[in-house]
Amino acid sequence: MKVSISETIWLPKLLATDKELKYIVRSLGVHPLYARLLANRGITNHDDVKTFFNPEFSQLHDPFLMDQMEIAVNRILTALKNNERVMIFGDYDVDGTTGVALLYLFMDKLHSNIEYYIPDRNTEGYGISKTGIECAAETGCQLIVAIDCGIRSVELVDYARELKIDFIICDHHIPGEKIPDAKAVLDPKKPNCSYPFKELSGCGIVFKFCQAMARKLAIAPAELMPFLDLVAVSTCCDIVPLTGENRTLVALGIKRLNENPRPGLKVLMHGSEQNPSTSFNVSDVVFKIGPRINAAGRLESGSFAVQLLICNDYHSAMESAKLLNELNAERSVIDENITKEAIEMISLDLEYYKRKTTVVFSPLWHKGVIGIVASRLIEHYYRPTIVLSESDGVLTGSCRSILSVDIHEALCQCHDLIIQFGGHAHAAGLKIRKEDLESFRLKFDEVVSSKVTDEDMQPVLYFEGEWPLHLVNQKLWENLQRFAPFGPGNMEPVFLARAVYDTGFAKTIGKDHDHLKLNLVDDKMDSPLSAIAYKMGNLFTQIQNRQRFDILYNIGMNTFNGRSEIQIELKGLKFNS
């Protein structure tokens, strides 16, 4: 029942005609391969090329183009002038905690009367909480700045106003029908917001807020540069498109991360290694830094992550990071066990074959990891997925989707069976009543089924051109690195190579022997290329028999014991018939 490699559809990514590609080759003087890569990224002239390959701080948009930015800045400057106590309230994930850390560090130089608050995932749930507002009232706060949440908290913002507390909301989620009556709402996705770039992370919006305050206070832009490592971590881990302004922020932030990261991030990157020789890229941020920061909010408190991120002492940061590493190891075991339980549950569901969605529930599942489990189930079954756990008689769910389904839109059509929901096209969260579970399951599947075809339910891999293995070399890898940072909207280039085979040294690797290590050649190669194929260990026997196959792959560099060599990573594999 698991989606097999052979079921995956391979499609060329072609966003330009042959005529347009020839024009790019002539006008820019580039190889046809690079012309295609540029065209697929919307880059067709010299100005676009200059901007794309040379990200600079000056490329960032004017922060005051964001609706209500002037109001937000004036309100917080009033708080500074009157020495009002300010609470910085953020979500418990990477985006929220990095945003809280950024604003706290920026404000701490201007204002001593501040505190931060991260809600408890289990007792308060996602977003603005009544408990948090009441805590602000008890400590005498007159202003709350909400980060990565709040765009749908209409009633709670009204409640805060009754307690004489103003709100500034810095959010990037899709608004509901009514915008909260806050002092200012900074969200480029608001219908009336004309800000040129709509895909900032929550922390990215905080950075724009700080950029605007800095201008008002005549603080030099250079003073904002140290915060870009936090913005990069947020933007990479929140899986927002790495295009436009996000590309600039991440390019500059990754540079900062590698050259002079703050102590808390440095220990997450390299542990006790004071002078690391390896550099981090987007993938490293997502898979090495992100899970450790997230682990705090998933199992304990996101406040632990903030404490680490604002720490200015390397040795103190080591102690905080040790806790996050321990929590992340615990999280890994929990989500692995829940995933196995969910797969077993699905295997016993005789009606599952008839549906195009996955909705699973157990009252025993840890609410902090169900989002990860939903992502793993999509890898396994490839269909829109909701994983639910229970708290105080209410079911809380994490939703993940496939390429062809906007899960937020689907939830909108099920609103009569939902207490609360919010999120993006491919990830969301919701709460439903326990007694409505079966009705919701049926309605959700009905909505999704009406939007998709059988072809939509097959995973798709896009490649940017055919490029045989014998043409892969160091120079090509170096040129491709200029297209980094890679991520959604600018994925690492994937190529097609035909009729390759292993030289006989293939082996399975990994704890469960589910990955492959290969040495691949085509008929024009004298020496093989090292290759890694994750989650393809089940193909070992066929590959060992030197059967020829086509591959989709990207090109990397493997460094071991001070020696570097080209290593390709297989994204897809299909045996020749």
N, C-alpha and C positions, 0 to 999 in steps of 0.2 A: 504493500500500500504506500510505502515511502516513495516520493518522487525520485525516479532514477535518472542517471546522467543522460541516458538515451532519449528520455522524454523532453529534454531541454531543447528549445528552439534556438537556432543560431541565426542571427540576422545581421547583415552589414549596416553600419551606421553611415548613411550617406545623406548629408544635408546640403549638398551642392551638386549641380549638374556637371558633366564633363567639360562643358564650355566654361562654366564658372571656375572650375578647378584650373583649367589652362590659363585663364586670366590671372588667377592668384599666382601661379607659377611664374608667369611673365612679369607681372607688376612687382612682385616681392622678391623675385629671383631665388626661389626656394625649390627644393626637390619635391616632386609630386606627392611623396608620402607626407611630408610636412605640410604641404598645401591642403591635403585632405584633413589632417589633424586640426589645422587652423580653421578651416571652413566649418568643421563639425562643432567648433567652439564659437562660431559667429564672428571670426576674425578675418576680415577681407581687405583691409587697407593698412597703410603704414602707421596711421595714428593708433589704430586698434592694436597693432603689433607692439608698438612702443609701450602702450599702457599695460598690455598683458604681460610682457616679459620684463617690465621694469616697475613693479609696484612701489609706489611712494606715498608717504603720508599726505602729500598735497592732493592726491587723487580722491581723498575722502570727501563726501558731500558736506555741505554746510549744515550743521546740526539744527539750526533754526528753521530749516525747511520742514522739519517734523512738526505736525500740528500740536499746538499747546506747549511747545518747548519753551517759549518765552515766559508763559505763565508758570511752568514748572520751575524754571531757574529763579524767577522773581520770588516764588514762594519759599524756596529753600534758602535764598539769600536773606529773606526776612527772618527765617528761623535762626540763621547765623547771627544776624544783627541783634535780635532780641534774646539770644542765648536760650532758645527753646530746646527742649529735649526731643531728639529725633530717633525714631526706631527704623532700622533697615530690616525689612521683612522679606525673606526669600524662600523659594522652593528648596526642597531637600536634595535635588539632583545636582549634577555637575553645573548646569547652566545657572541654577539659582544660587548655589554656594559660591561659584566664581564671581557672579554679579554682586553678591553681598560683600565679598572680600574686596572687590575693586572699589565699590562706593565707600566702604568703611575706610580703606586705606587713603583714598582721595580726601574724604571728609575729615579724617583724623588730623590732617595737617592744618585744617581750617577751623575745626570745631571740636571741643572736648566733650560736649554734652550729647553723646550718641551711644546707641546700643544696637545690637543686631539680634534677630530672632528667627530661628528656623523651626517650623512646626513639626510635631511628632507625626510620622507617617501613620502610625497605628491608631493613636487616640484623636488626632485632629484631621488627618487626611490631607489631600492635596489642596493647595491654594490658601487664600486668606481664611483665617479661622477666628471664630468668636473668642476663643481662649487667647489668641495672640493679641487681639484688639484690647481685651480686658487687661492683659498683662501690660500693654502700653499705657492704658489709663492709670493703672496702679503705680507705675514708675514716673508718672507725670509727663508722658510724651504728648506733644501737641501736633506732631506730624509723623505719619508713617509713609515710607517709600517702599512700595511693593515691587519685587523683582521676579520676573518670570511667572507671574500669576496676577490675578486680580481683574482681568478684562471681563469676566462674567460674574464678579462678586457684587452685584447691584445692591442686594439687601444688606450685606455686611458693611459696605461703604456707607450706606445710610445709617446703620447702627453706630459706626464710628463717629459720624457727624453729630449724632445725638449726645455722644460723650465728649464733644468739643475737640475731636481729633480730625485733622485733614488728611487726605490721601493724595499721594502722587503715585500713579501706576506706570511701571515700566514693563510692558508685556509684549509678546510677539505672537500670541495665539490668536485664533480667529474669534472675533467678537460675536456675542449673541445679538438678539434683536435690539436690546437696550444697552447703551454704554453706561457704566457706573457714573454716578454724579460726584466724581472726585474733583479735587482742586485742579488736577491736570492728568490726562491720560496720554501716555506716550506709547503708541502702537501703530506702526506703519500700515497695518492691515485694517485700520479703521476706515470706513467708507469715505470719510471726508478728509483723509490724510493724503497729501500730495507728495510725500517724501519719495524721492526717486527710486529708492531701493527698498523692497518689501520683505526681504528674507533675513534680516538681522536676527541673531540669537537674543535671548533676554539680556545676557551680559553685554552683547553688542550695543543694545539700546542704552544700557547704563553707561557704556563708554561714550556714546553720543551725548548723553546728559552731562557727563563730566567735561566733555569737550566744550559744550555750550557754557557751562559754569566757568571753565578756564578762560574762555574768551571774555566773559563779563568781568572777571577778576584780573584780567591782564596777566594770566599765567601763560608762560611760553609753551607752545605745542611740545617742545622737547620734554617737558615735565610729565607729559602723558605717556611717553614711550615705554616706561617701565611696566605699565599696566597691560601692554599688548600680549604678554605671555598668558595672562588670565583670559583675555578675549579669544586668543587662539585655542586654548583648551576648551572653552565653552563652545565655540563655533564648530570645532571638529567633532566634539562628543555629542552635540545636539543634532547632528546629521542634517544641518541646513545647507543649501547649495553653496558651493565654493566658487561663486561667480561674483562679478561686480565688486561691491564694497567688501563683501566677505572675503574674496580672494586677496584683496589688499591687506585687510586686517590679519588674515591668517599668515600670509607670506611674511609680513613684518613681525608677527607674533612668534612664529616658528624660529625666525632668526634670533629674536630675543631669547627664546627658550633655550636655544643651543649656545648662545654666547654669554648670557648673564641672567639665568633664571632666578626667581626668588627662591629662598631656601626651601620652602615647603614643596615646591614643584621639583626642585633639584633632587631632593631625597626620594621622591616618587619616581623620578627618571632613572637615577643611578644608585640608589641606596647609599652605602657608605663610601662609594668611590668618589673621592674628592676631585680628581682630574680625569674625567671620563674621556675616552678616545672616540666613542661612537656618537653620532648625531641622531636626533629624533626627527621623524617626519610625521605626517598626519596619522598614518596607520599606527605608529607607536603611541601617539597621544590617545587615540581611541581605545586601543587594546591594553595599554600599560598604565596610563595615568587615569583615564576615565573610570574604569571599574573600581579602582581603589578609592577615589573620591566618592563615587556612588555608594560604595559599601557602607559608609558611615550612616547615610540616611536610610538605607535599606534595612539595616539590622539594629542600629543604635540611634544616633542623632546626627543630623547633618551639621550641627554645630561643631562637631569634632573636625569636620573637613574645613570649615571656616577658620577655626583656630590654627590649623596647619597652614592654610593659605596666607594668613596675615602675619605668621610668625617671621621675625626678622633675624632669628638666630639659628644657625645650621644645626647645632647640637640639640637644641630644643625641638627643632623640626624632626630630627631623627626619632625622638621619643613618640611624637604624635603620629609619624608615619608608620611606626611599628604597630600601633593599634589598628590603623587602616589596613595594613597588610594582613593582620590576623583576621579582621572582619571580612576582608575580601576572600580569604581562603575558606572561611566558614560559609560565606555566601555561595561560593562555587559548589560546595558539597550539597547545600540545600537546593539550589536550582537544578542541579543534575538529578537529584532524587525526585523532585517534583516533575521534571520533564519525563522521567521514566514512568512515573505514576500516570501522567496524562496520556502518554502513548498507550499504556496498558488499558486505560479507560476507553480510549478511542477504539482500540482493537476489539473490544467487547460490545461496541455499539453497532448493532446490525443495520441501523438506519443511516449510519454515517455516509455510506456510499451514495446515498440519494441526495446529499446536501452539497452545497458549494462553500460552506463556511464551517469553522470550528468554534464551538462554544463549550468550554469545559469548566467545571466547578467542583471545588472541595472546600468544606469549612475548615479543614486542617492546614491548607496551604498558606505559607507565609506571604503576606501582602507585599512585602518588600522586594520579592523576586519574580512576581508573576509577569512583569513586563519582559524579563529575560526569557522566561518560559514561553511566552507567546511568540517571541522571535525564533526560538528554537523549533517550535512546532511548525512555523511557516517554512523553515528550512526542510522540515521532514515531509510536510504534506502540501505546501504551497496553496494556501487558501486564506482569506481574511479570517483572523483568529482573535478570540476574546477569551482570556483566562480570568476566572473569578475566584475570589476568596470571601470569607464572611467576617463581619465585625458588627456586633450589637444588632444582629438581625437584618443588617443591610449587606448586600453583595457589592463588593468593590472590584472593578475589572480593569485590566490593561488590554488595550486593543492594538494590534499590528495588522498591516495590510499588505497586499501584493500590488504590483505595478499598475494594474488596470482598475483598481477599486479605490475611490476616495472614501475612506472609512468614516471621516467626519460627516460627510454628506449622507452616508448611509445611516449613521446614528441620528441625524436630524430627522429622517423619515420614521424613526422609531421613538421619537421624543415622548409620545404619550405613555410609554412604558419605562421611561428613564427618569430617575430623580434628578440627576445632574450629570453633565458630560462636557468635555472640551478637548481641544487638541489640534492636530494637523490632518492632512490628507492621508498619511500613512501611519500615524500613531496617535492614540487618544486614550482617555481614561473616562470611566463612567461609574455611576452608582445606580443600582436597581433594587426593587423590593424582592425579597426571596420568593414570595408567592407569584411574582411575575416572570420568574426565570424561564419557564417553558414557553409562555406566550412571547417573551422577548426572543428566545432562540428561534422560534418559527418565523416571527416578523423579520428579524434580522436576515435570516436566510432567504426569505421571500424577496426582500429589497435587493440584496446582493445578486441573487439569481436572475432578477429581471434586468440586470445591468451587464452581465458577462456572458460570453460564449464559452464553449468547451476549449477553444484555442486560448482564450484569456487565462484559463486555469493551468496553462503550461508555463513553466518558468522560461524566461527569455534571456539569452546572452547576446550582447551586441559586440561586434568587432569592427575595427576601423580600417581594415584592409588586409589583404593577403600578403604575408611577408615570410618567405621560407627561412628555415633555421640557418642555412649556410650564409645568410646575409646578416645575421645577428652578430654584433661586435661591440667593442668598448665605445667607439665613436657614436654609434647609434644610441647606446644607453646614455651617454653624456648629453646628447642633443635632446633626448626625451626628458631629462631632468629639468630642462628649462621650462617645461610645461607645468611643473609642480608649482604650488601644492595641489595634490590630487584629492578629489572627494566628489560628492554629488554635484552634478553640473559640469564637472571637469574630471571625469574618472581617468584613472591611469590607462593609457592606451592598451587595448587588447588586439592581438593580431591572430590571423589564421595561418597555420602551416599544415601542409598536406603530406600524407604518406611518410610519416616519421616512424622510427622504431627504436627500441632500447637495445643497447649493445650487449646486453646479457648480464648487467650488474644491478638490475633493479632489485630493490628490497623494500619490505614494509618497515615503517618506523612509527614511533609514538607508543604511548602506554598500552593502547588497545590494538596496535598494529593497523590502524585505520588510515594511515597516510603512506604515500609512496615516495621513495627517493629513486631517481632515474638518471640514466645517461643516454641522451637522445641524439640521433643523427638523421639526416636525410641522405639521398644518394650522392650528393655533391660535397659531402663533408669528410674531412680526413680525421678530425678529432671530435668527440662528442661534447654536447653542452650539458652541464648539470641542470637537473630539473627537480622540482618538488611538486607533488600533487596531493593536496589536502582532501581528506574524506574519500579517497579513491582506492584505498587498500584492497577492496573487494575485487579489483580488476587485475590483481597481481599475476594470477595464473596465465591469463591471456597475454599480458604484456611480456611475461617471462618467455613465452613461446615465440617471441620476436614477430608477433603479428603486427602488421602496419596499421596505423591509425592517424586520424586528423586531430589536430589540437587547436584550442584557443588558448593563448598565453599572453602574459606580460613579462617585461624584462626587468630583472632586478640585479642587485649586486650582493653577493654573500661574502662576508668577511669572517675569517676564522684563523686564530693564531697569527694575526697580523698580515695574513695573505687574503687578497680579494680576487674574486672571479665572478664572471657573469653567471647568473643562475636564473632560469626562467621559472615562472610559476604557472602551472596549468590551471585554467579556469573551466575548461571543458575538454572532453575526450570522446571521440566516436570511432569505433573500429571500422575499417574498410570491409565491405562485404565481398 
